[in-house]
Amino acid sequence: MKTEARTSSTMPVSGAILLISCYELGHRPAGLTRPLRALEAVGFAPDVIDIAIEPLDVEKVKRARFIGISVPMHTALRLGVHLVHRIRQINPDVPICMYGLYATLNADHLLSHGVDFCIANTASTELVELVTSVLKKERIKTYSDDVSVGKLPPLDVYAEFEDDGETRTVGYTETTHGCKHLCTHCPIPPVYNGKFFVVERDIVLAEIQEQVAEGATHITFGDPDFLNGPTHGLRILRAMHDAFPNLTFDFTTKIEHILKHRKHFREFAQLGCRFVISAVESLSETVLTILEKHHTRADVETAIDIVHGAGIALRPTWVPFTPWTTLEDFLEMLAFVETHRLVYHVDPVQYAVRLLIPPGSYLLNRPETKSLSLMLDETAFSYIWEHPDARMDELHKTVSALVENDARMGVDPLDTFYQIWELAADMHGSRHTPLYHSKAAHPHAPRITEAWFC
Protein backbone atom coordinates (compact mmCIF):
# COMPACT_ATOMS: atom_id res chain seq x y z
CA MET A 1 0.00 0.00 0.00
CA LYS A 2 1.25 3.47 -0.81
CA THR A 3 1.66 5.24 2.52
CA GLU A 4 2.39 8.90 1.83
CA ALA A 5 -0.46 11.37 2.25
CA ARG A 6 -0.78 15.02 1.31
CA THR A 7 -1.09 17.83 3.85
CA SER A 8 -3.17 20.71 2.64
CA SER A 9 -6.36 22.19 4.08
CA THR A 10 -6.74 22.89 7.78
CA MET A 11 -10.30 24.20 7.48
CA PRO A 12 -13.22 22.16 8.85
CA VAL A 13 -14.99 20.41 5.97
CA SER A 14 -18.35 18.64 6.04
CA GLY A 15 -18.62 15.40 4.06
CA ALA A 16 -14.84 15.09 3.87
CA ILE A 17 -14.97 11.36 3.14
CA LEU A 18 -16.59 10.18 -0.09
CA LEU A 19 -17.11 6.50 -0.89
CA ILE A 20 -17.96 5.57 -4.47
CA SER A 21 -19.14 2.24 -5.89
CA CYS A 22 -18.87 1.65 -9.63
CA TYR A 23 -20.77 -1.62 -10.11
CA GLU A 24 -21.74 -4.68 -8.05
CA LEU A 25 -23.94 -6.98 -10.12
CA GLY A 26 -27.11 -4.93 -9.77
CA HIS A 27 -27.48 -5.13 -6.00
CA ARG A 28 -26.85 -2.47 -3.37
CA PRO A 29 -23.06 -2.58 -3.08
CA ALA A 30 -21.43 -4.11 -0.02
CA GLY A 31 -18.47 -1.96 -1.08
CA LEU A 32 -20.47 1.01 0.21
CA THR A 33 -22.59 -0.40 3.01
CA ARG A 34 -19.94 -2.05 5.15
CA PRO A 35 -17.25 0.67 4.88
CA LEU A 36 -19.96 3.27 5.55
CA ARG A 37 -21.09 1.53 8.74
CA ALA A 38 -17.50 0.88 9.86
CA LEU A 39 -16.55 4.54 9.41
CA GLU A 40 -19.72 5.71 11.14
CA ALA A 41 -18.92 3.42 14.06
CA VAL A 42 -15.71 5.37 14.78
CA GLY A 43 -17.27 8.81 14.40
CA PHE A 44 -16.99 9.60 10.69
CA ALA A 45 -19.91 10.51 8.42
CA PRO A 46 -19.03 9.71 4.81
CA ASP A 47 -20.90 10.70 1.70
CA VAL A 48 -21.68 7.87 -0.73
CA ILE A 49 -22.35 7.58 -4.46
CA ASP A 50 -23.27 4.50 -6.48
CA ILE A 51 -22.54 5.50 -10.06
CA ALA A 52 -24.21 2.34 -11.34
CA ILE A 53 -27.58 3.92 -10.59
CA GLU A 54 -26.93 7.63 -10.01
CA PRO A 55 -24.80 10.37 -11.61
CA LEU A 56 -21.51 11.51 -10.14
CA ASP A 57 -22.29 14.37 -7.75
CA VAL A 58 -19.69 17.02 -8.59
CA GLU A 59 -20.31 18.95 -5.36
CA LYS A 60 -19.58 15.87 -3.27
CA VAL A 61 -16.35 15.34 -5.20
CA LYS A 62 -15.33 18.98 -4.76
CA ARG A 63 -15.72 18.98 -0.98
CA ALA A 64 -14.13 15.56 -0.44
CA ARG A 65 -10.77 15.36 1.30
CA PHE A 66 -10.56 11.58 0.92
CA ILE A 67 -12.20 9.47 -1.79
CA GLY A 68 -12.50 5.69 -1.67
CA ILE A 69 -13.52 3.80 -4.82
CA SER A 70 -14.78 0.23 -4.44
CA VAL A 71 -13.49 -2.17 -7.11
CA PRO A 72 -14.46 -5.74 -6.14
CA MET A 73 -14.65 -6.96 -9.74
CA HIS A 74 -13.17 -6.37 -13.19
CA THR A 75 -16.03 -4.29 -14.58
CA ALA A 76 -15.92 -2.04 -11.51
CA LEU A 77 -12.16 -1.61 -11.90
CA ARG A 78 -12.37 -0.47 -15.51
CA LEU A 79 -15.14 1.98 -14.63
CA GLY A 80 -13.15 3.13 -11.62
CA VAL A 81 -10.09 3.99 -13.67
CA HIS A 82 -12.15 6.30 -15.88
CA LEU A 83 -13.67 7.76 -12.73
CA VAL A 84 -10.21 8.61 -11.31
CA HIS A 85 -9.46 10.79 -14.34
CA ARG A 86 -12.73 12.69 -13.90
CA ILE A 87 -12.17 13.13 -10.16
CA ARG A 88 -8.69 14.56 -10.81
CA GLN A 89 -10.26 17.17 -13.10
CA ILE A 90 -12.73 18.20 -10.38
CA ASN A 91 -10.54 17.87 -7.28
CA PRO A 92 -6.89 17.43 -8.38
CA ASP A 93 -5.28 17.01 -4.96
CA VAL A 94 -7.73 14.76 -3.14
CA PRO A 95 -6.20 11.46 -1.90
CA ILE A 96 -7.82 8.58 -3.77
CA CYS A 97 -7.93 5.02 -2.46
CA MET A 98 -9.12 2.05 -4.48
CA TYR A 99 -10.24 -0.80 -2.29
CA GLY A 100 -11.43 -4.33 -2.95
CA LEU A 101 -10.26 -7.47 -4.68
CA TYR A 102 -9.17 -5.92 -7.98
CA ALA A 103 -7.42 -3.00 -6.31
CA THR A 104 -4.98 -5.44 -4.72
CA LEU A 105 -4.48 -7.45 -7.91
CA ASN A 106 -3.67 -4.34 -9.96
CA ALA A 107 -1.99 -2.15 -7.33
CA ASP A 108 1.26 -1.52 -9.24
CA HIS A 109 -0.55 -0.12 -12.28
CA LEU A 110 -3.10 1.87 -10.28
CA LEU A 111 -0.51 3.50 -8.02
CA SER A 112 1.36 4.75 -11.08
CA HIS A 113 -1.80 6.11 -12.71
CA GLY A 114 -3.35 8.55 -10.29
CA VAL A 115 -4.37 6.36 -7.35
CA ASP A 116 -2.74 7.05 -3.98
CA PHE A 117 -3.64 3.90 -2.02
CA CYS A 118 -4.70 0.33 -2.86
CA ILE A 119 -6.04 -1.96 -0.14
CA ALA A 120 -7.98 -5.22 0.12
CA ASN A 121 -10.48 -3.79 2.63
CA THR A 122 -11.24 -7.09 4.39
CA ALA A 123 -13.86 -6.25 7.05
CA SER A 124 -13.20 -2.50 6.34
CA THR A 125 -10.55 -2.37 9.09
CA GLU A 126 -7.74 -1.31 6.75
CA LEU A 127 -9.88 1.41 5.18
CA VAL A 128 -10.86 2.86 8.57
CA GLU A 129 -7.20 2.96 9.63
CA LEU A 130 -6.19 4.64 6.37
CA VAL A 131 -8.94 7.27 6.54
CA THR A 132 -8.08 8.04 10.16
CA SER A 133 -4.41 8.45 9.30
CA VAL A 134 -4.94 10.65 6.23
CA LEU A 135 -7.50 12.98 7.77
CA LYS A 136 -5.51 13.28 10.99
CA LYS A 137 -2.50 14.44 8.99
CA GLU A 138 -4.72 16.86 7.07
CA ARG A 139 -6.36 18.03 10.33
CA ILE A 140 -9.78 17.75 8.71
CA LYS A 141 -13.06 17.83 10.59
CA THR A 142 -15.05 15.03 8.99
CA TYR A 143 -18.63 16.16 9.46
CA SER A 144 -21.04 18.67 11.00
CA ASP A 145 -24.50 18.16 12.41
CA ASP A 146 -26.24 20.29 9.77
CA VAL A 147 -25.17 18.18 6.80
CA SER A 148 -26.93 14.99 5.74
CA VAL A 149 -24.37 12.48 4.52
CA GLY A 150 -24.10 8.75 4.03
CA LYS A 151 -27.58 8.16 2.62
CA LEU A 152 -27.65 4.95 0.59
CA PRO A 153 -29.83 4.61 -2.52
CA PRO A 154 -33.16 2.84 -1.84
CA LEU A 155 -33.32 -0.88 -2.51
CA ASP A 156 -36.06 -0.56 -5.10
CA VAL A 157 -33.71 1.09 -7.62
CA TYR A 158 -31.68 -2.14 -7.83
CA ALA A 159 -32.34 -5.47 -9.51
CA GLU A 160 -35.33 -7.50 -8.32
CA PHE A 161 -35.98 -11.15 -7.57
CA GLU A 162 -38.29 -12.55 -10.23
CA ASP A 163 -40.04 -15.90 -10.50
CA ASP A 164 -42.89 -16.54 -12.94
CA GLY A 165 -44.62 -13.24 -12.33
CA GLU A 166 -43.62 -12.85 -8.69
CA THR A 167 -41.23 -10.02 -7.88
CA ARG A 168 -39.43 -9.22 -4.64
CA THR A 169 -37.18 -6.40 -3.45
CA VAL A 170 -33.66 -7.69 -2.94
CA GLY A 171 -31.27 -7.08 -0.08
CA TYR A 172 -27.64 -8.18 -0.04
CA THR A 173 -25.12 -9.42 2.51
CA GLU A 174 -22.09 -11.69 2.85
CA THR A 175 -21.33 -14.14 5.67
CA THR A 176 -17.68 -14.68 4.78
CA HIS A 177 -14.69 -13.08 3.03
CA GLY A 178 -12.28 -14.99 0.82
CA CYS A 179 -12.43 -18.67 -0.16
CA LYS A 180 -10.63 -21.83 0.88
CA HIS A 181 -10.44 -23.08 -2.71
CA LEU A 182 -7.82 -22.27 -5.33
CA CYS A 183 -9.59 -22.38 -8.69
CA THR A 184 -6.94 -21.04 -11.05
CA HIS A 185 -9.15 -18.64 -13.03
CA CYS A 186 -10.66 -17.01 -9.94
CA PRO A 187 -9.34 -13.60 -8.75
CA ILE A 188 -9.82 -14.51 -5.08
CA PRO A 189 -6.93 -17.01 -4.51
CA PRO A 190 -4.11 -14.54 -5.34
CA VAL A 191 -5.47 -12.22 -2.64
CA TYR A 192 -6.65 -14.66 0.03
CA ASN A 193 -4.37 -17.63 -0.72
CA GLY A 194 -6.93 -20.28 0.21
CA LYS A 195 -8.14 -18.58 3.39
CA PHE A 196 -11.58 -17.35 4.32
CA PHE A 197 -12.90 -15.36 7.24
CA VAL A 198 -16.37 -15.37 8.75
CA VAL A 199 -18.35 -12.21 9.35
CA GLU A 200 -19.86 -12.15 12.82
CA ARG A 201 -23.41 -13.50 12.87
CA ASP A 202 -24.80 -10.42 14.63
CA ILE A 203 -23.33 -8.15 11.94
CA VAL A 204 -24.93 -10.17 9.13
CA LEU A 205 -28.29 -10.38 10.91
CA ALA A 206 -28.23 -6.64 11.60
CA GLU A 207 -27.63 -5.96 7.89
CA ILE A 208 -30.53 -8.22 6.99
CA GLN A 209 -32.82 -6.60 9.56
CA GLU A 210 -31.93 -3.12 8.29
CA GLN A 211 -32.72 -4.07 4.70
CA VAL A 212 -35.96 -5.83 5.62
CA ALA A 213 -37.01 -2.59 7.33
CA GLU A 214 -36.33 -0.86 4.00
CA GLY A 215 -38.57 -3.29 2.14
CA ALA A 216 -36.35 -6.27 1.24
CA THR A 217 -38.26 -9.55 0.94
CA HIS A 218 -35.41 -11.55 -0.64
CA ILE A 219 -31.75 -11.70 0.40
CA THR A 220 -28.80 -12.53 -1.84
CA PHE A 221 -25.87 -14.01 0.05
CA GLY A 222 -22.97 -12.89 -2.11
CA ASP A 223 -20.16 -14.92 -0.52
CA PRO A 224 -17.72 -16.35 -3.07
CA ASP A 225 -18.86 -19.68 -1.59
CA PHE A 226 -21.61 -19.71 1.05
CA LEU A 227 -20.74 -23.28 2.05
CA ASN A 228 -17.10 -22.57 2.88
CA GLY A 229 -18.47 -22.37 6.42
CA PRO A 230 -21.72 -24.37 6.30
CA THR A 231 -22.36 -24.40 10.05
CA HIS A 232 -21.89 -20.62 10.25
CA GLY A 233 -24.19 -20.11 7.28
CA LEU A 234 -26.89 -22.41 8.63
CA ARG A 235 -26.95 -20.64 11.99
CA ILE A 236 -27.50 -17.34 10.21
CA LEU A 237 -30.23 -18.79 7.98
CA ARG A 238 -32.08 -20.31 10.93
CA ALA A 239 -31.94 -17.06 12.89
CA MET A 240 -33.04 -15.11 9.80
CA HIS A 241 -35.97 -17.47 9.23
CA ASP A 242 -37.04 -17.24 12.87
CA ALA A 243 -37.09 -13.45 12.64
CA PHE A 244 -38.53 -13.20 9.09
CA PRO A 245 -40.33 -16.44 8.13
CA ASN A 246 -41.43 -15.16 4.71
CA LEU A 247 -38.00 -13.93 3.63
CA THR A 248 -36.52 -15.84 0.68
CA PHE A 249 -32.87 -16.03 -0.33
CA ASP A 250 -30.24 -17.31 -2.76
CA PHE A 251 -26.55 -18.16 -2.43
CA THR A 252 -23.52 -19.28 -4.43
CA THR A 253 -21.53 -22.47 -3.85
CA LYS A 254 -19.25 -24.94 -5.62
CA ILE A 255 -20.52 -28.14 -7.22
CA GLU A 256 -18.33 -30.17 -4.88
CA HIS A 257 -19.93 -28.44 -1.88
CA ILE A 258 -23.40 -29.32 -3.12
CA LEU A 259 -22.34 -32.98 -3.16
CA LYS A 260 -20.53 -32.77 0.19
CA HIS A 261 -23.36 -30.99 2.00
CA ARG A 262 -26.32 -32.54 0.20
CA LYS A 263 -28.03 -33.34 3.51
CA HIS A 264 -28.69 -29.63 4.12
CA PHE A 265 -30.56 -28.77 0.93
CA ARG A 266 -34.03 -29.76 2.07
CA GLU A 267 -33.54 -27.55 5.11
CA PHE A 268 -32.28 -24.73 2.85
CA ALA A 269 -35.56 -25.02 0.94
CA GLN A 270 -37.60 -24.96 4.15
CA LEU A 271 -35.73 -21.86 5.27
CA GLY A 272 -36.64 -20.04 2.04
CA CYS A 273 -33.91 -20.79 -0.50
CA ARG A 274 -35.23 -20.24 -4.02
CA PHE A 275 -32.12 -20.75 -6.12
CA VAL A 276 -28.42 -21.59 -5.90
CA ILE A 277 -25.72 -20.33 -8.26
CA SER A 278 -22.80 -22.64 -9.01
CA ALA A 279 -19.81 -22.03 -11.26
CA VAL A 280 -19.85 -25.10 -13.49
CA GLU A 281 -17.68 -23.26 -16.05
CA SER A 282 -17.25 -26.22 -18.43
CA LEU A 283 -18.01 -29.90 -19.01
CA SER A 284 -14.64 -30.55 -20.65
CA GLU A 285 -12.32 -32.66 -18.53
CA THR A 286 -9.36 -30.77 -20.01
CA VAL A 287 -10.72 -27.34 -19.13
CA LEU A 288 -11.93 -28.39 -15.67
CA THR A 289 -8.46 -29.76 -14.90
CA ILE A 290 -6.72 -26.54 -15.98
CA LEU A 291 -9.17 -24.44 -13.94
CA GLU A 292 -8.75 -26.86 -11.01
CA LYS A 293 -12.50 -26.96 -10.42
CA HIS A 294 -12.44 -30.44 -8.81
CA HIS A 295 -15.72 -31.58 -10.28
CA THR A 296 -16.78 -33.63 -13.31
CA ARG A 297 -19.71 -33.65 -15.68
CA ALA A 298 -21.20 -36.50 -13.63
CA ASP A 299 -20.83 -34.38 -10.48
CA VAL A 300 -22.77 -31.56 -12.14
CA GLU A 301 -25.59 -33.95 -13.00
CA THR A 302 -25.68 -35.21 -9.41
CA ALA A 303 -25.71 -31.63 -8.11
CA ILE A 304 -28.70 -30.82 -10.34
CA ASP A 305 -30.56 -33.82 -8.91
CA ILE A 306 -29.74 -32.79 -5.32
CA VAL A 307 -30.75 -29.15 -5.68
CA HIS A 308 -33.81 -29.68 -7.85
CA GLY A 309 -34.83 -32.64 -5.70
CA ALA A 310 -35.04 -30.26 -2.75
CA GLY A 311 -37.29 -27.91 -4.68
CA ILE A 312 -34.56 -25.32 -5.30
CA ALA A 313 -33.42 -24.14 -8.73
CA LEU A 314 -29.76 -24.54 -9.72
CA ARG A 315 -28.43 -21.71 -11.88
CA PRO A 316 -25.11 -22.84 -13.42
CA THR A 317 -22.63 -20.27 -14.69
CA TRP A 318 -20.20 -20.94 -17.53
CA VAL A 319 -16.93 -19.86 -19.10
CA PRO A 320 -17.57 -21.22 -22.60
CA PHE A 321 -14.64 -19.48 -24.27
CA THR A 322 -11.16 -20.46 -23.10
CA PRO A 323 -8.01 -21.22 -25.12
CA TRP A 324 -8.66 -24.93 -24.51
CA THR A 325 -12.41 -25.13 -25.20
CA THR A 326 -13.23 -26.75 -28.54
CA LEU A 327 -16.21 -26.09 -30.75
CA GLU A 328 -17.38 -29.59 -29.85
CA ASP A 329 -17.18 -28.61 -26.15
CA PHE A 330 -19.33 -25.56 -26.81
CA LEU A 331 -21.98 -27.65 -28.54
CA GLU A 332 -21.83 -30.21 -25.74
CA MET A 333 -22.57 -27.47 -23.21
CA LEU A 334 -25.64 -26.39 -25.19
CA ALA A 335 -26.83 -29.99 -25.47
CA PHE A 336 -26.39 -30.42 -21.71
CA VAL A 337 -28.44 -27.31 -20.97
CA GLU A 338 -31.21 -28.49 -23.27
CA THR A 339 -31.22 -32.09 -22.05
CA HIS A 340 -31.47 -31.01 -18.42
CA ARG A 341 -34.03 -28.34 -19.36
CA LEU A 342 -31.94 -25.52 -17.93
CA VAL A 343 -32.51 -22.92 -20.63
CA TYR A 344 -34.28 -20.54 -18.25
CA HIS A 345 -31.73 -21.30 -15.53
CA VAL A 346 -28.92 -19.69 -17.55
CA ASP A 347 -28.75 -16.01 -18.46
CA PRO A 348 -27.89 -15.80 -22.20
CA VAL A 349 -24.86 -13.60 -21.43
CA GLN A 350 -23.28 -16.72 -19.91
CA TYR A 351 -22.82 -18.17 -23.41
CA ALA A 352 -20.61 -15.20 -24.31
CA VAL A 353 -18.26 -15.25 -21.30
CA ARG A 354 -14.60 -15.29 -22.33
CA LEU A 355 -11.86 -16.33 -19.93
CA LEU A 356 -10.27 -13.36 -18.19
CA ILE A 357 -6.63 -13.73 -17.13
CA PRO A 358 -5.76 -10.78 -14.87
CA PRO A 359 -2.29 -9.96 -13.51
CA GLY A 360 -1.42 -12.31 -10.67
CA SER A 361 -3.83 -15.00 -11.83
CA TYR A 362 -3.00 -18.53 -10.70
CA LEU A 363 -3.64 -19.54 -14.31
CA LEU A 364 -0.30 -18.00 -15.20
CA ASN A 365 1.38 -20.83 -13.25
CA ARG A 366 -0.26 -23.58 -15.30
CA PRO A 367 1.92 -25.16 -18.02
CA GLU A 368 -1.02 -24.99 -20.44
CA THR A 369 -1.11 -21.21 -20.01
CA LYS A 370 2.64 -20.79 -20.23
CA SER A 371 2.53 -22.32 -23.70
CA LEU A 372 0.17 -19.57 -24.92
CA SER A 373 1.31 -16.35 -26.58
CA LEU A 374 0.01 -13.91 -23.98
CA MET A 375 0.31 -10.14 -24.03
CA LEU A 376 -0.67 -7.97 -21.07
CA ASP A 377 -3.10 -5.19 -21.92
CA GLU A 378 -2.46 -2.86 -18.99
CA THR A 379 -5.43 -0.63 -19.76
CA ALA A 380 -7.79 -3.64 -19.79
CA PHE A 381 -6.13 -5.23 -16.73
CA SER A 382 -5.92 -8.62 -18.41
CA TYR A 383 -3.80 -10.74 -20.72
CA ILE A 384 -4.84 -10.99 -24.35
CA TRP A 385 -5.07 -14.50 -25.80
CA GLU A 386 -6.17 -15.97 -29.10
CA HIS A 387 -7.79 -19.34 -29.60
CA PRO A 388 -5.79 -21.81 -31.73
CA ASP A 389 -9.03 -22.48 -33.61
CA ALA A 390 -9.95 -19.14 -35.21
CA ARG A 391 -13.57 -20.26 -35.45
CA MET A 392 -13.89 -19.98 -31.66
CA ASP A 393 -12.83 -16.34 -31.60
CA GLU A 394 -15.25 -15.65 -34.45
CA LEU A 395 -18.02 -17.49 -32.61
CA HIS A 396 -17.36 -15.48 -29.46
CA LYS A 397 -17.76 -12.18 -31.31
CA THR A 398 -20.94 -13.37 -33.03
CA VAL A 399 -22.52 -14.77 -29.87
CA SER A 400 -21.62 -11.64 -27.89
CA ALA A 401 -23.30 -9.39 -30.45
CA LEU A 402 -26.37 -11.64 -30.60
CA VAL A 403 -26.77 -11.79 -26.83
CA GLU A 404 -26.37 -8.04 -26.44
CA ASN A 405 -28.88 -7.27 -29.19
CA ASP A 406 -31.44 -9.81 -27.95
CA ALA A 407 -31.20 -8.50 -24.39
CA ARG A 408 -31.74 -4.96 -25.62
CA MET A 409 -34.75 -6.05 -27.71
CA GLY A 410 -36.27 -8.18 -24.94
CA VAL A 411 -36.03 -11.45 -26.89
CA ASP A 412 -37.09 -14.56 -24.99
CA PRO A 413 -33.96 -16.39 -23.66
CA LEU A 414 -35.27 -19.61 -25.20
CA ASP A 415 -35.13 -18.09 -28.68
CA THR A 416 -31.67 -16.63 -28.00
CA PHE A 417 -30.45 -20.02 -26.82
CA TYR A 418 -31.50 -21.80 -30.00
CA GLN A 419 -30.11 -19.03 -32.20
CA ILE A 420 -26.74 -19.50 -30.48
CA TRP A 421 -26.96 -23.23 -31.05
CA GLU A 422 -27.75 -22.73 -34.74
CA LEU A 423 -24.74 -20.42 -35.12
CA ALA A 424 -22.40 -22.91 -33.48
CA ALA A 425 -23.79 -25.87 -35.37
CA ASP A 426 -23.45 -24.08 -38.72
CA MET A 427 -19.86 -23.21 -37.91
CA HIS A 428 -19.22 -26.83 -36.96
CA GLY A 429 -20.85 -28.08 -40.15
CA SER A 430 -23.40 -30.16 -38.27
CA ARG A 431 -27.12 -30.04 -37.73
CA HIS A 432 -29.04 -29.59 -34.53
CA THR A 433 -32.50 -31.02 -34.08
CA PRO A 434 -34.08 -29.45 -30.99
CA LEU A 435 -35.49 -31.90 -28.46
CA TYR A 436 -37.45 -29.44 -26.38
CA HIS A 437 -37.81 -26.25 -28.43
CA SER A 438 -40.93 -25.04 -26.66
CA LYS A 439 -41.56 -22.88 -23.64
CA ALA A 440 -43.68 -25.59 -22.07
CA ALA A 441 -40.72 -27.99 -22.08
CA HIS A 442 -38.43 -25.63 -20.16
CA PRO A 443 -39.56 -24.61 -16.67
CA HIS A 444 -38.98 -21.01 -15.70
CA ALA A 445 -36.44 -20.54 -12.94
CA PRO A 446 -36.23 -17.84 -10.27
CA ARG A 447 -33.56 -15.24 -10.91
CA ILE A 448 -32.26 -11.80 -10.09
CA THR A 449 -33.11 -9.44 -12.94
CA GLU A 450 -29.50 -8.24 -13.36
CA ALA A 451 -27.69 -10.83 -15.50
CA TRP A 452 -24.51 -12.15 -13.91
CA PHE A 453 -21.15 -11.23 -15.37
CA CYS A 454 -17.71 -10.06 -14.20
N, C-alpha and C positions, 0 to 999 in steps of 0.2 A: 504494500500500500504506500502511495506517495504521502509523505508526512508533513511537508511544509505547508503553511497556511499564510495567507496575506494578512496584513494589519492595516486597516484603513479607517472606516468610520468609527467615531466614538459616540455618535448620537443615538438615543433610544429609537428603535425602529419596531413598529408593530408588524406582525406577520413575517418575521425575519427568516423563518425556515419555510421552504417550499418543497413539497414532495410531489413528484410527477410520475404517473404511470403512463406507459405508451400503449400497451396491449396485453391482455391476459385472457385470451380465449372466450371473450364475451361475458365473463362474470365480473362482479365487483372485485377489483384487484387486491389480493392479499399483500401485494407490494406497497399498497397505501395503508390498508387498515391496520396491520400489525405494527409497522413503524410509527404510524400516527398515535396509536394507543400507548406504545412504549415511550414515546417522547412526551406525551401528555402526562404519563405517570411520574415523570421526573420534573414536571413544571413547565415544559415547553407548550406552545400552542401553534403548531404548524398550519400553514395553508396547504391545500391539496388540489391537484388537477388530474383528471383522467382524460387524456387527449383522444382516447378511443371513442369517447362519447360527448366530449365538449371541446370548444376551441381553447387555444392557449390564451390565458388571461394576461395581457401585457402588463397591466398594473401590478399584478402579483409578482411577475418576474422582475419588474423594476424595483420593487421594495425589498426583494429577497436579499439576504446576506449569506444564505447557504441554500443551495439547491441540490436535492437528491433525486436521481432518475432511476426508476426501477426497471431492470432489464433481465427478467427471469427466463427469457426465451429469445430465439434468434430473430423473430419478427420484431419484437420489442427493441432489441439491440439496434437493428438497422434504422428503425424509426427514431430511436434515441440519439443516434449519431447526427441525424439531420436536425434534431431538436437542439443539440448543443450549439450548432452553428447559429441558429436563430437566437438562442439565449445570449450568446456572445455579442450579437448585434444590439440587443436591448440592454443588457447589463454586463459590460465587458469584463469586469473585475470580480464578479461573484464566484466564490469557490463552488465547483460542481463535483458532485460525487455520483458515480454510477454504482448501483448495488444490485446484487442478485447473481444468479448462476453464470450468466454470460458476461458479466462484468469481470469476474475472476478469470474466466477462460481467455478473455481478450484484453487483459490489463495492459500489456506492453504497448499495444497499438493505441488504446484509448488514452493512456497517459501521455502519449506523444502527439495527440491530436485534440487538445483542448479540454481534456478531463483532468481534474486535480487529484481525485481519489477513486480507487476501485476496491470494493469490499464484497464479501460473500453475503453478509447481513443475516447469518443464521440467528434466529430468535431476536433480531434487531439490536442485540447488545452492542455489536461493533459500531453500528450507525449512531446509537445514542452516545457512545463514548467519543466518536469523531465530532459530532455536532457540538457536544459540550466543550471539547477542546478548541474547536475553531471559533466558536462564538465567545468563549472566554478570552481568547487572544485578541479578538476584535472588540471586546468590551461592549457587546451588543445586548440591549434589552430585547427579549424575544417576543413579548406580547404586551398588550394593555387591555384593560377590562372593557373598553368601548369598541373593540374590534371583534367581529365574528369571523373566526378562522376554523379550519379543520372540518368543514362540513362536507361529508361524502355525498356523491350523487345517489339519488334514490334507487332502490333495487329494480323498480319497474322499467328503468331505461336500459337494462341489460337483457341478455338472452333469457328465454323462458324454457321451462320444462313443457314438453308437448307429448301427448299420447292419444292418438285417435280422437281428436276433438277436445280433449281435456288439456287445459293449460294451467301452469302453476308458476308463481314467482319464485325465483331461485336465489338462495343464499349460498355462501361459499366459506369453507374452512379447510384446514389441514391438521391432521393429528400427529404428523411426523415431518421431519426434515431429512433429506438425504435418502440413501437406499443401500441395502446390504449386498446388492447384486452388482455385477460388473459387465453388463452388456456393452459390447465394444462401441456401438454406434450412439450410445446414450451420452448426453453431456454431463450427467450427474457424477459418474465414477471419477473423472479427473479432479473434481472438486472435493468430493466426500470420501473417495478411496474405500468404498465398501462399507462405510459407516452410516448409521442413521440415528436420529435423536428424536425422542418423543416430546410432544408438546403437552404440558400439564393438562390433565382432564378438565380442571376447573376453568382454564383459559379457553379451551375449545367449547365447552358448554356455555360459557358466558358469551362467546361470539355467536353461537347458534341462537341463544335466547335474545340477544340484541337484534339479530336479523329477523327472527320470528315476530318480534314487536314491530318491525318495519314492514311486515307483510309477507315474509318468506313462508312458503308452504312446502318447499322442496330444498334439500341441502345437497350440494356437490362436495364430496370429500376429495380434494385435489392432490392428496399425497401422491408422490411418484409410484408408491405401492402401498395401499391401505393395509395389506396383510403382512407387511414387514413385521409389524407388532400386533398380531391378531387378538391377543388378550386385551391389550390396551384399547384397540379399536372397538371390540365387543362391549367393553365396559362403558365406553362413551355412547355407543348406539343404544344400549339398554337404558342408560340414564336419560338420553334424548327422548326415547320412546315413552318412558314413564312420564316425562314432563309434557311431551307434545305427541300424543298417540296418533294423530292424523298426519304427522309430518312424514314425507317420503324422502328418499335419498338415492344417490348413486356413488360409486367409487371405482377406482382403477386398481387392477392387480395383475400379476403375471399368470400365465397359463399354469406354470408349475405350482403356484400357490393355490389355484383353484383345485387342483388335484390333491394337494397336500392337506388342504383345510376343507375338503368337501362336506364334512359333517356339519359345518356351520351354515351352509347356504339356505337350508329351510328356515333357520332362525333369522337369517338376514331378511328373507322374504316376509316373515311375520313382523319384523321390526320396521318394515316399510321400504325395503330396497326394491327399486323398479328396474334398474339396469346396472350392468357392470361393464366397464371398458377394459379390454385386454390387448396388449400389443403383440399380436400374432406375427406381424411383419412379413412373413413368407411361409410357404409350404416346402420350399426347396431345402433339402438336407444340406447342400453346399452353403447356401446363404445363411441358414440358421446356425451352422457351425462357425462361420466367420463372425457373425454377430454375437455368438456365444449366448444364445437365447435359452438353451437347455430345455427345449421342448421339441416334440416331433409333430408331424401331421396327425398321427394317431392320438397324441395328447390333446391336440386342439379339438378333435372330434369328441373325446371323452369330456373335456371341459364344457363343450356345448351341451352335452347330455346332462351334466351336473347342474349347470346354471338354469337351463330351460326346464329341467325336471323339477326345480324348486319354484318355478313360476316367475323367474327373473329373466330378463332379456340380456343376452351377451352381445356387446357391440365390439367386434374385432377391429383393430386398426392395422394398417399395412404400410410397408415400404416396398412398393412393387417395382421400383426402378433402382437397381444397384448395378455396379459393374459386373456382377456375377449372375444376375437374374437373366434367364433366357426368355425368348418369346414363348417357348413352350411352358415355362414356369408361369408367365403372365396369364396365359390361357387356362392353365390348371387352377390358378387362383379364382378366376371368374367361374369356372365350372364348379369349384368347391362352394362358392357363395350361392350359386343357383341351386345346387343339389341340396344344400342344407337350408335353403329358403331364407337366406340372410340379406336379400337385396335391400330391404328397408332397415336393416341393422347396420349398414355401412353408408356413411356419407360419401357421395360420389367423388368429392375431392380426394378421398383416400386412394383412388385409382391413379392419381396423378402425382403422388408423393415421390420425390427423388431423394436418394440418400444424401444427407448433409454430412460433410466431414469437416468439423471446425478445428481450429488450432488446439492442440492438446488432446485430441480425440484418441481413445484407446485403439481405435481402428488403425491408426498409423503404426502401431506395433505389430500388426498382423502381417505375415509374409505375403499373403494375397494382396494386401494393399501396397506393400513396398514394391511389388512388381508393376504397379500402375505408373503411368506418367502423370503425376500430380503437379499442379501449379497453384500456389496460394494466391487467392484474390483477396487482398487485405481489405478492400472496401466492402466486400461481401461477407467477410469473416468466415470464409470456407475455402476448401481446396476444390479446384475445378477438375473434373474427371470426364472422360469420354468412354462410352461403352464400346467394347471390341466389335459388337454387331451394330452397325450404323442404324439398322432398322429400329432398334430400341430407343435411340435418341430421337429419331423421327416420331416414333409412336408416343413418346413422352410429350413432345411439343403438341402433337395433334390432340391427345387426350386432355392435356391441360387447357387448351383453347376450347374444346368441346365442353368440358366441365364448367369452366368459367361462364361461357355463354349460356348454357342450360340453367345454371344457378341464377343468372341475371334475369332470364326469361321465365323462371318459375316452372321449368319442365319437370315432370314427375321423375323421381330418381330411378324408377323401374325402366322408363324409356331411355334415360341416359345410360344406364347399365348395359342395356342391349345394344345401344349404339357403339359403346366402347368395345363390346365383344365383337361386333361386326367389323369394326376397324382393325382389331387385332387379328381376327381370323382372315380377313382379306390380305393383310400383310404377310401372314403365315402361309397363305395359299391353300387354306383349308375352309371347310364349311362348318357352320354352327347351326344345329337344329335345336331351338329352345325347347326345354322340357316343361317349363312352368311360366311361359310368357303371358301371365295374366295377373292382375292385381289380386284376384281372389286366392291365387296360389301362394302369395307371399304375404305373410302376416305383417302388419305394421308394428313397429317397435318404438318404445318410448325413447325420447332423445332430448338433448338441449338444442335449441334452435340456432346456436352458433356452431357451424361445422368445425370439427377439430383439425387443426394443423399447427405446425411449429412457427 
